Amino acid sequence: MLIIDRGNSMTNLKFTELRRRTLVKSFLWRIIGVVWTWVGAYIILLFVPPSRKSAALIATLIVVYHHSTRMVMYYAYERIWASVAWGRDIMPRPMSRREKILWSIGTAVALGIIFFLLLGVHPRIKAKQFANNKVHSISEGRASASSHWKRRIH
């Protein structure tokens, strides 16, 4: 959780950046970065004359392009996101004693259900699947054996 201090002389508000905001920002930045790098590399490949093309020169130009432009882009990107209010919240208050107890009980119940499913239900399902597969394979064996003998008789 990122804490951003947006204080002035009158108030001192603290904002938190919610996880979903951080996730969206990261995802969008990655998409922008991939597209930006691809476009730049494509343009570099178009403008470098065939007589000068070498892997070392192309790689160097792409790295210089990438790192010289991305810092400026990132600054602008963060400034734009600073003006977007979505996904920010005022610093949450600490949980009350009652909320902590309810959260603990909920967690214990969820863990109990998970362990019950893993230790109680899962083995029964596996045993039933094994029994069904065994019966199915036996019946297939009988069917193939009877068809084999039918073909031999006729």
C-alpha positions in Angstrom: 0.0 0.0 0.0 1.5 3.3 -1.1 1.0 6.2 1.2 0.9 9.6 -0.4 1.0 12.7 1.8 -1.2 15.5 0.3 -0.7 18.0 3.0 -1.0 21.8 3.1 -0.9 24.3 6.0 -4.5 23.7 7.0 -4.9 19.9 6.7 -2.6 16.9 6.5 -4.5 14.2 4.6 -2.8 10.9 3.8 -4.0 8.9 0.8 -3.4 5.2 0.1 -3.1 3.8 -3.4 -5.4 0.8 -3.6 -4.1 -2.5 -5.1 -6.4 -2.3 -8.0 -5.1 1.1 -8.9 -1.5 -0.1 -8.8 -2.4 -3.1 -10.8 -4.1 -1.1 -13.5 -1.2 1.4 -13.6 1.4 -1.4 -13.9 -0.6 -3.1 -16.6 -1.1 0.0 -18.7 2.5 1.0 -18.3 3.6 -2.4 -19.6 1.3 -2.1 -22.6 2.5 1.4 -23.4 6.1 0.2 -23.0 5.8 -2.8 -25.3 4.0 -0.7 -28.0 6.5 2.2 -27.6 9.5 -0.1 -27.9 8.1 -2.0 -30.8 7.2 1.2 -32.8 10.6 2.6 -32.0 12.5 -0.5 -33.1 10.4 -0.7 -36.3 11.2 2.9 -37.2 14.9 2.3 -36.5 14.9 -0.7 -38.8 13.2 1.3 -41.5 15.6 4.2 -41.3 18.9 2.4 -41.0 20.2 1.9 -44.5 20.8 -1.8 -45.6 24.5 -1.1 -46.1 24.8 -0.1 -42.4 22.6 -2.7 -40.8 24.3 -4.8 -38.2 23.0 -6.5 -35.1 25.2 -4.4 -32.9 24.2 -1.1 -34.4 20.5 -1.9 -34.4 20.6 -3.2 -30.8 22.5 0.0 -29.7 20.0 2.3 -31.4 17.1 0.5 -29.8 18.6 0.7 -26.3 19.5 4.4 -26.7 16.0 5.1 -28.0 14.3 3.0 -25.3 16.1 4.4 -22.3 16.3 8.0 -23.5 12.6 8.3 -24.1 11.1 6.1 -21.4 12.2 8.4 -18.5 10.4 11.3 -20.0 7.4 9.1 -20.7 7.4 7.7 -17.2 7.4 11.2 -15.7 4.5 12.3 -17.8 2.7 9.0 -17.1 3.0 9.5 -13.3 1.9 13.1 -13.5 -1.2 12.1 -15.4 -2.0 9.4 -12.8 -1.4 11.9 -10.0 -4.4 13.8 -11.3 -6.6 10.7 -11.4 -8.6 10.2 -8.2 -9.7 6.7 -9.0 -8.2 4.0 -6.8 -7.1 6.4 -4.0 -8.6 6.4 -0.6 -8.1 8.3 2.6 -5.8 6.4 5.0 -8.0 3.6 6.5 -8.6 3.7 10.2 -7.2 0.8 12.2 -9.5 -2.2 12.7 -11.6 -2.2 15.8 -11.4 -5.1 18.3 -14.7 -6.4 17.0 -13.6 -6.3 13.4 -10.4 -8.1 14.3 -12.3 -10.9 16.0 -14.8 -11.2 13.1 -11.9 -11.3 10.6 -10.1 -14.0 12.7 -13.2 -16.1 12.9 -13.9 -15.8 9.2 -10.3 -16.8 8.4 -10.5 -19.8 10.7 -13.8 -20.9 9.2 -12.4 -20.5 5.6 -9.3 -22.5 6.5 -11.5 -25.2 8.2 -13.6 -25.5 5.0 -10.5 -25.8 2.9 -9.0 -28.5 5.1 -12.3 -30.4 5.2 -12.5 -30.3 1.4 -8.9 -31.4 1.0 -8.8 -34.1 3.7 -12.5 -35.3 3.7 -14.1 -34.8 0.4 -11.1 -35.0 -2.1 -10.2 -38.7 -1.1 -13.8 -39.8 -1.6 -14.0 -38.2 -5.0 -10.7 -39.8 -6.0 -11.9 -43.2 -4.7 -15.1 -42.9 -6.6 -13.3 -41.9 -9.8 -10.9 -44.9 -9.4 -13.9 -47.3 -8.9 -15.7 -45.9 -12.0 -12.5 -46.1 -14.1 -12.0 -49.7 -13.0 -15.6 -50.7 -13.8 -15.4 -48.9 -17.1 -12.1 -50.6 -18.1 -13.4 -54.0 -17.1 -16.6 -53.5 -19.2 -14.5 -52.3 -22.1 -12.4 -55.5 -21.8 -15.4 -57.7 -21.8 -16.9 -55.9 -24.8 -13.7 -56.2 -26.8 -13.3 -59.9 -25.8 -16.8 -60.8 -26.8 -16.5 -59.0 -30.1 -13.2 -60.8 -30.7 -15.0 -64.2 -30.1 -18.0 -63.2 -32.2 -15.7 -62.4 -35.1 -13.9 -65.8 -34.7 -17.1 -67.7 -34.7 -18.5 -66.2 -37.8 
